[in-house]
Amino acid sequence: MKYRKLGNTNIDVSVICLGTMTFGEQNNQEEGFEQLDYALERGVNFIDTAELYAVMPRKETYGKTEEIIGNWLKERNNRDKIILASKIASKSEGLQWIRGGAKKLGFDKKNMNQAIDASLKRLKTDYIDLYQLHWPERNVPLFGQLDFEHDPNDSEWTSIEEVLFNLNELVRVGKVRYVGLSNETPWGMMKFLQLAKEKNLPRMMSIQNVYSLVNRVFDIAHSEVAIAEDCGLLAYSPLAGGRLSGKYIGGKNPKNARYTLWPSRFSRHHTKRGEIAIEKYFKLANKYGLAPSTFANAFVNNRPFVTSNIIGATDMSQLKENIDSIDVILDKQILSDIQNIHLDDPNPCV
């Protein structure tokens, strides 16, 4: 395994991070334990979850992922070996089962205290290493949107300064070690970092945004901020929801796979343009004798602004292929071939 510093901390996190949102839905506790055990054996010390999980989000499985991880930590008695990341949910028209749902959710002090205490209870720990804001309260392009649409009435959100003060209190009492962003914009990144410096408040150590061969929007502006400000990317959906594995090519619908179970939910990764690009990358991986999943993950692992790549799996063979990517360095010719495909149709799956 390889390791990188989390922001400007002295924490070394594995370049492969185990994403866990399938635990409690597509994977039961026994399967979750098996994944966690195997990942740890392979040197993965970084685990990412969220209060929202399992996915698909629904009332019946809310918090189940954290519960499974908490049970594993208690049974294995290995909390000191793990860098644990979780997230607080933000405003959403759905999610009525989370603290009143809809517009009642947010990053105000009441919500933040309720969220962290519930997560700590489910995770059976007294601290979270990296606590992330799952998505902004304010109006921003989210989950498949690309263009920013200004809303002059978008004013009912907790100010960034107040959010940082609330997070500072969690750090002060020892419930959180470090903080991070998720699904955030370049402007948001800079405002959080600027105010943290000016007010001597917790700085954001990372940003968890989507990134893959078919969605490289992060390259355009976020990447400069990530490198210059030492706020690296925790890349999620590196396989575009599994589509870059090639298992859906030709209209296939594998059993228990995400797009088989919820065909309309993850449409951001399932586009006509995207399918064309995905097939090109699939053929390119085969040309160089690499498993498509390993190939796609290796590209993400070695981007200069990436701190860690959040992989996910529903079975052990997928997990092994994903983790195997840590040993793959793509040479100049492969990277040139990738760039040619990218330039034919940049970001077909936003």
DRENVEX-736369 format. One record per residue (C-alpha): y, z, x; residue in three letters. Coordinates in pm, whole numbers, plus 32768, in hexadecimal, padded with zeros to 4 digits. Layout:
BEGIN
{Y = Y; Z = Z; X = X; residuo = ALA}
...
END
This chain:
BEGIN
{Y = 8000; Z = 8000; X = 8000; residuo = MET}
{Y = 8169; Z = 7FCE; X = 8066; residuo = LYS}
{Y = 8287; Z = 80BA; X = 8016; residuo = TYR}
{Y = 8400; Z = 80A3; X = 7FF3; residuo = ARG}
{Y = 8514; Z = 81A2; X = 7FC9; residuo = LYS}
{Y = 858A; Z = 81E5; X = 7E68; residuo = LEU}
{Y = 86FE; Z = 819D; X = 7E7F; residuo = GLY}
{Y = 879F; Z = 8274; X = 7F8B; residuo = ASN}
{Y = 86A7; Z = 8391; X = 7F59; residuo = THR}
{Y = 859B; Z = 83FB; X = 8050; residuo = ASN}
{Y = 848B; Z = 83AC; X = 7F4F; residuo = ILE}
{Y = 838F; Z = 82A1; X = 7FAF; residuo = ASP}
{Y = 830B; Z = 81E9; X = 7E7F; residuo = VAL}
{Y = 81ED; Z = 80F1; X = 7E85; residuo = SER}
{Y = 8257; Z = 7F86; X = 7E67; residuo = VAL}
{Y = 8159; Z = 7F72; X = 7D4F; residuo = ILE}
{Y = 81B1; Z = 8057; X = 7C2C; residuo = CYS}
{Y = 80B5; Z = 8093; X = 7B16; residuo = LEU}
{Y = 8149; Z = 8042; X = 79C3; residuo = GLY}
{Y = 809E; Z = 80FD; X = 78AB; residuo = THR}
{Y = 8120; Z = 8080; X = 775D; residuo = MET}
{Y = 7FC1; Z = 8010; X = 76F1; residuo = THR}
{Y = 7F40; Z = 8178; X = 7701; residuo = PHE}
{Y = 7F15; Z = 81F8; X = 759F; residuo = GLY}
{Y = 7F04; Z = 809E; X = 7500; residuo = GLU}
{Y = 7E45; Z = 7F91; X = 75BE; residuo = GLN}
{Y = 7DAA; Z = 8097; X = 76A4; residuo = ASN}
{Y = 7D19; Z = 81E6; X = 763F; residuo = ASN}
{Y = 7D33; Z = 8322; X = 7710; residuo = GLN}
{Y = 7BEE; Z = 82E6; X = 77CD; residuo = GLU}
{Y = 7C61; Z = 818A; X = 7832; residuo = GLU}
{Y = 7DB7; Z = 8211; X = 788E; residuo = GLY}
{Y = 7D19; Z = 8316; X = 7970; residuo = PHE}
{Y = 7C47; Z = 8207; X = 7A17; residuo = GLU}
{Y = 7D7C; Z = 8136; X = 7A5E; residuo = GLN}
{Y = 7E3E; Z = 8260; X = 7AE4; residuo = LEU}
{Y = 7D1F; Z = 82CE; X = 7BC5; residuo = ASP}
{Y = 7CEE; Z = 8171; X = 7C52; residuo = TYR}
{Y = 7E62; Z = 8136; X = 7C8B; residuo = ALA}
{Y = 7E81; Z = 827F; X = 7D46; residuo = LEU}
{Y = 7D52; Z = 8227; X = 7E1D; residuo = GLU}
{Y = 7E01; Z = 80E0; X = 7E7A; residuo = ARG}
{Y = 7F39; Z = 819A; X = 7EEA; residuo = GLY}
{Y = 800C; Z = 8175; X = 7DB0; residuo = VAL}
{Y = 80DE; Z = 82B1; X = 7D94; residuo = ASN}
{Y = 81DD; Z = 8231; X = 7C96; residuo = PHE}
{Y = 8198; Z = 8244; X = 7B1E; residuo = ILE}
{Y = 8289; Z = 81C4; X = 7A15; residuo = ASP}
{Y = 8289; Z = 8225; X = 78A6; residuo = THR}
{Y = 837C; Z = 8268; X = 7789; residuo = ALA}
{Y = 839B; Z = 8347; X = 7658; residuo = GLU}
{Y = 8390; Z = 8208; X = 7586; residuo = LEU}
{Y = 8230; Z = 81A9; X = 75F5; residuo = TYR}
{Y = 8125; Z = 8143; X = 7595; residuo = ALA}
{Y = 817E; Z = 7FD9; X = 7550; residuo = VAL}
{Y = 818A; Z = 7F4C; X = 7449; residuo = MET}
{Y = 8272; Z = 8069; X = 73EC; residuo = PRO}
{Y = 8215; Z = 8115; X = 72A8; residuo = ARG}
{Y = 8223; Z = 8273; X = 721D; residuo = LYS}
{Y = 80AE; Z = 82B1; X = 7241; residuo = GLU}
{Y = 80AA; Z = 8273; X = 73B8; residuo = THR}
{Y = 8203; Z = 82F7; X = 7416; residuo = TYR}
{Y = 81E3; Z = 83C7; X = 7555; residuo = GLY}
{Y = 806E; Z = 8380; X = 757D; residuo = LYS}
{Y = 809A; Z = 82DF; X = 76D2; residuo = THR}
{Y = 814C; Z = 840F; X = 775F; residuo = GLU}
{Y = 8040; Z = 84EE; X = 76C7; residuo = GLU}
{Y = 7F2A; Z = 8430; X = 7776; residuo = ILE}
{Y = 7FDF; Z = 8441; X = 78C3; residuo = ILE}
{Y = 801F; Z = 85B3; X = 788E; residuo = GLY}
{Y = 7EB1; Z = 85F3; X = 7847; residuo = ASN}
{Y = 7E53; Z = 8535; X = 7983; residuo = TRP}
{Y = 7F4B; Z = 85F8; X = 7A59; residuo = LEU}
{Y = 7EC5; Z = 8740; X = 79D1; residuo = LYS}
{Y = 7D56; Z = 86E3; X = 79F7; residuo = GLU}
{Y = 7D7E; Z = 8651; X = 7B56; residuo = ARG}
{Y = 7E7A; Z = 875A; X = 7BC4; residuo = ASN}
{Y = 7F32; Z = 8657; X = 7C95; residuo = ASN}
{Y = 809B; Z = 8661; X = 7C1F; residuo = ARG}
{Y = 8113; Z = 8683; X = 7D89; residuo = ASP}
{Y = 8077; Z = 8531; X = 7DE0; residuo = LYS}
{Y = 8133; Z = 8470; X = 7CD4; residuo = ILE}
{Y = 8294; Z = 83EB; X = 7CB1; residuo = ILE}
{Y = 82BA; Z = 83F1; X = 7B38; residuo = LEU}
{Y = 83B7; Z = 831D; X = 7A7D; residuo = ALA}
{Y = 8405; Z = 8326; X = 790A; residuo = SER}
{Y = 8518; Z = 82AD; X = 7823; residuo = LYS}
{Y = 85E9; Z = 8323; X = 76FE; residuo = ILE}
{Y = 8600; Z = 8238; X = 75D3; residuo = ALA}
{Y = 8751; Z = 81B7; X = 7560; residuo = SER}
{Y = 87E4; Z = 8138; X = 7419; residuo = LYS}
{Y = 870E; Z = 8047; X = 7352; residuo = SER}
{Y = 86FA; Z = 7FC8; X = 71EF; residuo = GLU}
{Y = 858D; Z = 802F; X = 71F4; residuo = GLY}
{Y = 84F4; Z = 8166; X = 7290; residuo = LEU}
{Y = 8545; Z = 8240; X = 7162; residuo = GLN}
{Y = 843A; Z = 8335; X = 71D7; residuo = TRP}
{Y = 84F7; Z = 838B; X = 7319; residuo = ILE}
{Y = 85FE; Z = 849D; X = 72E0; residuo = ARG}
{Y = 8677; Z = 8406; X = 719A; residuo = GLY}
{Y = 866D; Z = 82A1; X = 721A; residuo = GLY}
{Y = 8761; Z = 8181; X = 71F8; residuo = ALA}
{Y = 88C3; Z = 81DA; X = 725F; residuo = LYS}
{Y = 8878; Z = 834C; X = 727F; residuo = LYS}
{Y = 87CC; Z = 830A; X = 73CA; residuo = LEU}
{Y = 889D; Z = 830B; X = 7505; residuo = GLY}
{Y = 88ED; Z = 83B4; X = 764D; residuo = PHE}
{Y = 89BE; Z = 84D3; X = 75C6; residuo = ASP}
{Y = 8968; Z = 8632; X = 7638; residuo = LYS}
{Y = 889C; Z = 868E; X = 7503; residuo = LYS}
{Y = 87C2; Z = 8557; X = 7511; residuo = ASN}
{Y = 8795; Z = 8570; X = 7687; residuo = MET}
{Y = 8726; Z = 86DC; X = 767C; residuo = ASN}
{Y = 8633; Z = 869A; X = 7560; residuo = GLN}
{Y = 85A4; Z = 8568; X = 760B; residuo = ALA}
{Y = 8570; Z = 8604; X = 7761; residuo = ILE}
{Y = 84D3; Z = 8741; X = 76D6; residuo = ASP}
{Y = 83E0; Z = 867B; X = 7600; residuo = ALA}
{Y = 8382; Z = 8597; X = 7722; residuo = SER}
{Y = 8349; Z = 86BD; X = 780B; residuo = LEU}
{Y = 8268; Z = 8761; X = 7709; residuo = LYS}
{Y = 819A; Z = 8627; X = 76D7; residuo = ARG}
{Y = 8186; Z = 85E4; X = 784D; residuo = LEU}
{Y = 8122; Z = 874F; X = 7891; residuo = LYS}
{Y = 8219; Z = 876D; X = 79AE; residuo = THR}
{Y = 8360; Z = 8822; X = 79E6; residuo = ASP}
{Y = 8419; Z = 86FD; X = 7A86; residuo = TYR}
{Y = 8432; Z = 8582; X = 7A82; residuo = ILE}
{Y = 847B; Z = 84D6; X = 7BCC; residuo = ASP}
{Y = 8539; Z = 83AE; X = 7B3A; residuo = LEU}
{Y = 85D3; Z = 83C2; X = 79DE; residuo = TYR}
{Y = 864E; Z = 8272; X = 795D; residuo = GLN}
{Y = 872C; Z = 81FD; X = 7840; residuo = LEU}
{Y = 863D; Z = 810D; X = 778F; residuo = HIS}
{Y = 874F; Z = 8021; X = 7717; residuo = TRP}
{Y = 88C9; Z = 8041; X = 76EA; residuo = PRO}
{Y = 8962; Z = 80D2; X = 75AF; residuo = GLU}
{Y = 8A77; Z = 7FCF; X = 75B4; residuo = ARG}
{Y = 8A4E; Z = 7E65; X = 7549; residuo = ASN}
{Y = 89B1; Z = 7D9B; X = 7665; residuo = VAL}
{Y = 88BA; Z = 7C78; X = 7679; residuo = PRO}
{Y = 8763; Z = 7D16; X = 7651; residuo = LEU}
{Y = 85F1; Z = 7CB9; X = 764C; residuo = PHE}
{Y = 8604; Z = 7B40; X = 7655; residuo = GLY}
{Y = 8776; Z = 7B0D; X = 761C; residuo = GLN}
{Y = 8841; Z = 7A70; X = 7733; residuo = LEU}
{Y = 89A6; Z = 7A43; X = 76B9; residuo = ASP}
{Y = 8A95; Z = 7B66; X = 7687; residuo = PHE}
{Y = 8B36; Z = 7B66; X = 752F; residuo = GLU}
{Y = 8C6D; Z = 7C3E; X = 7522; residuo = HIS}
{Y = 8C81; Z = 7D28; X = 73F7; residuo = ASP}
{Y = 8DE1; Z = 7DBC; X = 73D2; residuo = PRO}
{Y = 8D52; Z = 7ECD; X = 72F4; residuo = ASN}
{Y = 8C51; Z = 7F40; X = 73F3; residuo = ASP}
{Y = 8CE9; Z = 8090; X = 7449; residuo = SER}
{Y = 8BF4; Z = 8196; X = 73CF; residuo = GLU}
{Y = 8B3A; Z = 81DA; X = 7511; residuo = TRP}
{Y = 8B36; Z = 82FD; X = 7601; residuo = THR}
{Y = 8C27; Z = 82BB; X = 771E; residuo = SER}
{Y = 8B8F; Z = 827B; X = 7872; residuo = ILE}
{Y = 8C42; Z = 83A9; X = 7900; residuo = GLU}
{Y = 8BB2; Z = 8489; X = 77EF; residuo = GLU}
{Y = 8A55; Z = 83FC; X = 7827; residuo = VAL}
{Y = 8A70; Z = 8450; X = 7998; residuo = LEU}
{Y = 8AE6; Z = 85B2; X = 794B; residuo = PHE}
{Y = 89BC; Z = 85DF; X = 7861; residuo = ASN}
{Y = 88CC; Z = 855D; X = 7969; residuo = LEU}
{Y = 896F; Z = 863E; X = 7A6B; residuo = ASN}
{Y = 8917; Z = 876C; X = 7999; residuo = GLU}
{Y = 87A9; Z = 8701; X = 7991; residuo = LEU}
{Y = 87AE; Z = 86DE; X = 7B0B; residuo = VAL}
{Y = 885E; Z = 882B; X = 7B34; residuo = ARG}
{Y = 8755; Z = 88EA; X = 7A71; residuo = VAL}
{Y = 8639; Z = 8838; X = 7B26; residuo = GLY}
{Y = 85AA; Z = 876B; X = 7A07; residuo = LYS}
{Y = 8602; Z = 8623; X = 7AB3; residuo = VAL}
{Y = 8614; Z = 85CB; X = 7C24; residuo = ARG}
{Y = 86B6; Z = 8473; X = 7C1A; residuo = TYR}
{Y = 8737; Z = 8381; X = 7B14; residuo = VAL}
{Y = 8723; Z = 820B; X = 7AD7; residuo = GLY}
{Y = 8783; Z = 80F0; X = 79EE; residuo = LEU}
{Y = 86B6; Z = 7FF9; X = 7926; residuo = SER}
{Y = 870E; Z = 7EB3; X = 7876; residuo = ASN}
{Y = 886E; Z = 7EDB; X = 78FC; residuo = GLU}
{Y = 8976; Z = 7DD8; X = 7956; residuo = THR}
{Y = 8A2A; Z = 7DAB; X = 7AA6; residuo = PRO}
{Y = 8B67; Z = 7E3E; X = 7A0C; residuo = TRP}
{Y = 8AA5; Z = 7F6A; X = 7992; residuo = GLY}
{Y = 8A07; Z = 7F9E; X = 7AE6; residuo = MET}
{Y = 8B58; Z = 7F9E; X = 7B94; residuo = MET}
{Y = 8C00; Z = 8084; X = 7A96; residuo = LYS}
{Y = 8AEB; Z = 8187; X = 7AB1; residuo = PHE}
{Y = 8AF6; Z = 8178; X = 7C2E; residuo = LEU}
{Y = 8C72; Z = 8181; X = 7C3B; residuo = GLN}
{Y = 8C95; Z = 82AE; X = 7B55; residuo = LEU}
{Y = 8B7B; Z = 836A; X = 7C00; residuo = ALA}
{Y = 8C31; Z = 8346; X = 7D4B; residuo = LYS}
{Y = 8D87; Z = 839E; X = 7CBF; residuo = GLU}
{Y = 8D0E; Z = 84CF; X = 7BFB; residuo = LYS}
{Y = 8BFD; Z = 8545; X = 7CE8; residuo = ASN}
{Y = 8AF4; Z = 850D; X = 7BDF; residuo = LEU}
{Y = 898C; Z = 848D; X = 7C00; residuo = PRO}
{Y = 8980; Z = 8326; X = 7C7E; residuo = ARG}
{Y = 8891; Z = 8229; X = 7BEC; residuo = MET}
{Y = 8779; Z = 81F3; X = 7CE5; residuo = MET}
{Y = 86D5; Z = 80C8; X = 7C3D; residuo = SER}
{Y = 86E6; Z = 7FCF; X = 7B23; residuo = ILE}
{Y = 85B4; Z = 7F6B; X = 7A5A; residuo = GLN}
{Y = 85E4; Z = 7E0A; X = 79D6; residuo = ASN}
{Y = 8501; Z = 7CE5; X = 7984; residuo = VAL}
{Y = 84AC; Z = 7C02; X = 7AAA; residuo = TYR}
{Y = 83A2; Z = 7AF8; X = 7AE0; residuo = SER}
{Y = 8370; Z = 7992; X = 7B52; residuo = LEU}
{Y = 83E5; Z = 791D; X = 79FB; residuo = VAL}
{Y = 8504; Z = 7A12; X = 79D3; residuo = ASN}
{Y = 85DE; Z = 7A31; X = 7B09; residuo = ARG}
{Y = 8724; Z = 7A81; X = 7A58; residuo = VAL}
{Y = 8740; Z = 7BB5; X = 7B3B; residuo = PHE}
{Y = 8778; Z = 7AC7; X = 7C61; residuo = ASP}
{Y = 88C4; Z = 7A51; X = 7BD7; residuo = ILE}
{Y = 899C; Z = 7B8B; X = 7BE8; residuo = ALA}
{Y = 88CC; Z = 7CC8; X = 7BDA; residuo = HIS}
{Y = 882A; Z = 7C7E; X = 7D2A; residuo = SER}
{Y = 896F; Z = 7C9D; X = 7DED; residuo = GLU}
{Y = 89BA; Z = 7DED; X = 7D4F; residuo = VAL}
{Y = 8856; Z = 7E68; X = 7D8A; residuo = ALA}
{Y = 8865; Z = 7E17; X = 7EFD; residuo = ILE}
{Y = 89CF; Z = 7E73; X = 7F44; residuo = ALA}
{Y = 89C1; Z = 7FBB; X = 7E83; residuo = GLU}
{Y = 885E; Z = 8022; X = 7EE1; residuo = ASP}
{Y = 87F2; Z = 8024; X = 7D74; residuo = CYS}
{Y = 86B1; Z = 7F5C; X = 7D84; residuo = GLY}
{Y = 85F3; Z = 7EAD; X = 7C72; residuo = LEU}
{Y = 84C2; Z = 7F42; X = 7BCD; residuo = LEU}
{Y = 8440; Z = 7DF7; X = 7B48; residuo = ALA}
{Y = 8391; Z = 7DFD; X = 79F8; residuo = TYR}
{Y = 82C8; Z = 7CE6; X = 7953; residuo = SER}
{Y = 827E; Z = 7C40; X = 7AA5; residuo = PRO}
{Y = 8170; Z = 7B73; X = 79F7; residuo = LEU}
{Y = 824D; Z = 7B1D; X = 78CC; residuo = ALA}
{Y = 817D; Z = 7BF8; X = 77EA; residuo = GLY}
{Y = 803B; Z = 7B77; X = 7886; residuo = GLY}
{Y = 8086; Z = 7A08; X = 784C; residuo = ARG}
{Y = 80A0; Z = 79BD; X = 79C2; residuo = LEU}
{Y = 7F35; Z = 7A28; X = 79E8; residuo = SER}
{Y = 7EDC; Z = 78E0; X = 793D; residuo = GLY}
{Y = 7E03; Z = 7987; X = 7838; residuo = LYS}
{Y = 7EC7; Z = 78ED; X = 7718; residuo = TYR}
{Y = 7ED1; Z = 7789; X = 77A0; residuo = ILE}
{Y = 7E4E; Z = 7686; X = 76AE; residuo = GLY}
{Y = 7E94; Z = 775E; X = 757F; residuo = GLY}
{Y = 7D93; Z = 7867; X = 75D7; residuo = LYS}
{Y = 7DAB; Z = 79BC; X = 752D; residuo = ASN}
{Y = 7CE3; Z = 7ABA; X = 75F7; residuo = PRO}
{Y = 7C62; Z = 7BEB; X = 753D; residuo = LYS}
{Y = 7D44; Z = 7D20; X = 754B; residuo = ASN}
{Y = 7E53; Z = 7C5D; X = 7604; residuo = ALA}
{Y = 7FBF; Z = 7C98; X = 75AF; residuo = ARG}
{Y = 800D; Z = 7B42; X = 751D; residuo = TYR}
{Y = 7EC9; Z = 7B42; X = 7458; residuo = THR}
{Y = 7F1A; Z = 7C91; X = 73B9; residuo = LEU}
{Y = 8090; Z = 7C5D; X = 7387; residuo = TRP}
{Y = 80DA; Z = 7AE7; X = 739E; residuo = PRO}
{Y = 8245; Z = 7AFC; X = 732F; residuo = SER}
{Y = 82B1; Z = 7C3E; X = 73DB; residuo = ARG}
{Y = 82C5; Z = 7BBF; X = 753F; residuo = PHE}
{Y = 8358; Z = 7A68; X = 74FA; residuo = SER}
{Y = 8446; Z = 7A84; X = 7624; residuo = ARG}
{Y = 8324; Z = 7A27; X = 770A; residuo = HIS}
{Y = 8286; Z = 792A; X = 761E; residuo = HIS}
{Y = 835D; Z = 77F1; X = 7615; residuo = THR}
{Y = 8310; Z = 767D; X = 7629; residuo = LYS}
{Y = 83D0; Z = 7661; X = 7770; residuo = ARG}
{Y = 8327; Z = 7798; X = 77F2; residuo = GLY}
{Y = 81C9; Z = 7716; X = 77B0; residuo = GLU}
{Y = 8216; Z = 75DE; X = 787D; residuo = ILE}
{Y = 8293; Z = 76AD; X = 79A2; residuo = ALA}
{Y = 8175; Z = 77A7; X = 7988; residuo = ILE}
{Y = 8073; Z = 7690; X = 799E; residuo = GLU}
{Y = 8123; Z = 760B; X = 7AD5; residuo = LYS}
{Y = 8118; Z = 7761; X = 7B7A; residuo = TYR}
{Y = 7FAD; Z = 778B; X = 7B10; residuo = PHE}
{Y = 7F4F; Z = 7644; X = 7BBC; residuo = LYS}
{Y = 801B; Z = 76A3; X = 7CEF; residuo = LEU}
{Y = 7F61; Z = 77ED; X = 7D12; residuo = ALA}
{Y = 7E14; Z = 7739; X = 7CF8; residuo = ASN}
{Y = 7E86; Z = 763C; X = 7DFC; residuo = LYS}
{Y = 7EB6; Z = 7754; X = 7EF7; residuo = TYR}
{Y = 7D79; Z = 780C; X = 7E93; residuo = GLY}
{Y = 7E28; Z = 7937; X = 7DF8; residuo = LEU}
{Y = 7DE2; Z = 79E5; X = 7CAF; residuo = ALA}
{Y = 7F0A; Z = 7989; X = 7BD1; residuo = PRO}
{Y = 7F5B; Z = 7AF7; X = 7B89; residuo = SER}
{Y = 7F4D; Z = 7B52; X = 7CF9; residuo = THR}
{Y = 8027; Z = 7A25; X = 7D4C; residuo = PHE}
{Y = 8131; Z = 7A75; X = 7C47; residuo = ALA}
{Y = 813F; Z = 7BE4; X = 7CA7; residuo = ASN}
{Y = 8155; Z = 7B92; X = 7E1A; residuo = ALA}
{Y = 828F; Z = 7AC8; X = 7DD6; residuo = PHE}
{Y = 8332; Z = 7BF3; X = 7D2C; residuo = VAL}
{Y = 82BC; Z = 7CEF; X = 7E31; residuo = ASN}
{Y = 836F; Z = 7C3E; X = 7F4A; residuo = ASN}
{Y = 84C2; Z = 7BFB; X = 7EAF; residuo = ARG}
{Y = 85CF; Z = 7CA2; X = 7F86; residuo = PRO}
{Y = 8666; Z = 7D6E; X = 7E6A; residuo = PHE}
{Y = 851E; Z = 7DF5; X = 7DDD; residuo = VAL}
{Y = 84C8; Z = 7F63; X = 7E14; residuo = THR}
{Y = 8389; Z = 7F5C; X = 7D47; residuo = SER}
{Y = 82C7; Z = 7E6F; X = 7C66; residuo = ASN}
{Y = 824F; Z = 7F09; X = 7B1F; residuo = ILE}
{Y = 80FA; Z = 7E78; X = 7AD7; residuo = ILE}
{Y = 8029; Z = 7EB4; X = 79A0; residuo = GLY}
{Y = 7EC4; Z = 7E6E; X = 7939; residuo = ALA}
{Y = 7DD2; Z = 7E9F; X = 781C; residuo = THR}
{Y = 7C95; Z = 7E87; X = 78EF; residuo = ASP}
{Y = 7C32; Z = 7EDF; X = 7A51; residuo = MET}
{Y = 7C09; Z = 7D7A; X = 7ACD; residuo = SER}
{Y = 7D73; Z = 7D32; X = 7A6D; residuo = GLN}
{Y = 7DE5; Z = 7E70; X = 7B19; residuo = LEU}
{Y = 7D2F; Z = 7E15; X = 7C5B; residuo = LYS}
{Y = 7DC4; Z = 7CB6; X = 7C61; residuo = GLU}
{Y = 7F20; Z = 7D43; X = 7C2B; residuo = ASN}
{Y = 7F03; Z = 7E48; X = 7D3E; residuo = ILE}
{Y = 7E65; Z = 7D4A; X = 7E2D; residuo = ASP}
{Y = 7FB4; Z = 7C96; X = 7E2F; residuo = SER}
{Y = 803A; Z = 7D9C; X = 7F21; residuo = ILE}
{Y = 7F75; Z = 7CF5; X = 803A; residuo = ASP}
{Y = 7FF6; Z = 7B95; X = 7FF4; residuo = VAL}
{Y = 8124; Z = 7B01; X = 80A3; residuo = ILE}
{Y = 8186; Z = 79AB; X = 801F; residuo = LEU}
{Y = 81DB; Z = 78BC; X = 813B; residuo = ASP}
{Y = 8307; Z = 77D2; X = 814D; residuo = LYS}
{Y = 824D; Z = 76AA; X = 80B9; residuo = GLN}
{Y = 81D8; Z = 776E; X = 7F89; residuo = ILE}
{Y = 8335; Z = 77FB; X = 7F56; residuo = LEU}
{Y = 83C3; Z = 769B; X = 7F6D; residuo = SER}
{Y = 82CA; Z = 7624; X = 7E67; residuo = ASP}
{Y = 832C; Z = 774A; X = 7D88; residuo = ILE}
{Y = 849C; Z = 76F6; X = 7DAE; residuo = GLN}
{Y = 8461; Z = 758C; X = 7D4C; residuo = ASN}
{Y = 83B7; Z = 75FB; X = 7C0A; residuo = ILE}
{Y = 84CE; Z = 76F5; X = 7BC9; residuo = HIS}
{Y = 85E2; Z = 75F3; X = 7BF9; residuo = LEU}
{Y = 8538; Z = 7501; X = 7B09; residuo = ASP}
{Y = 857C; Z = 75FA; X = 79F1; residuo = ASP}
{Y = 8619; Z = 7747; X = 7A5B; residuo = PRO}
{Y = 85BC; Z = 7878; X = 798E; residuo = ASN}
{Y = 84F4; Z = 77DA; X = 7871; residuo = PRO}
{Y = 848E; Z = 7933; X = 77F1; residuo = CYS}
{Y = 85C0; Z = 7A0F; X = 77D1; residuo = VAL}
END
